[in-house]
Amino acid sequence: MAHISEAGVKKICEICDRYANEKTPLMMILSDIQNEYGYIPLEVQQIVSEKTGISVAEIYGVVTFYSFFSLEPKGKYVIGCCLGTACYVKGAQQIIDKFAEILGVGPGGTTADGLFTLDALRCIGACGIAPAVTINGKVYPKMTVDQVPAVVAEYRAMGGIN
């Protein structure tokens, strides 16, 4: 989306218009854009700023503060490893390290083929099934280091980007 098409600009403007009557529309606008495109680059932030009158600095601050938002495209499969206290004490660091080793990217990174993004998450509220990993919203409870290779292989077998 580095160079936004006319249709892309129109879609972003439509999203902004959806929330024109809201007192504080920014989070809803950014959430819809993130869901639509998978990330929110500076060019999009500038369009949102022009449309809403909210400064690019404020928009950028929100995008970089909340981990849900991304400045870069994410992989087809987003692996979220919880590093909250319960998960951490049950070995979550070793699990994310194993994912990083297999995928060749660290937390926040996306594989060169665009298939995987690895994210380190704070508590996801799954403390009773710690350590927990999510992949595109599917929760893997009581994950072990030994399970990581099979999980990665399963998603690789499902294929590349649509």
Protein Blocks (a to p, Z undefined) as FASTA:
>chain_A
ZZacfklmmmmmmmmmmmmmpmblmlmmmmmmmmmnopacfklmmmmmmmnopafklmmm
mmmmpmkbcfbdcdfbdcdddfbfklmmnopmmmmmmmmmmnopaehiacfklmaccddd
ddehimmmcccddeehiacehiafklmmmmmmmmmmnopcZZ
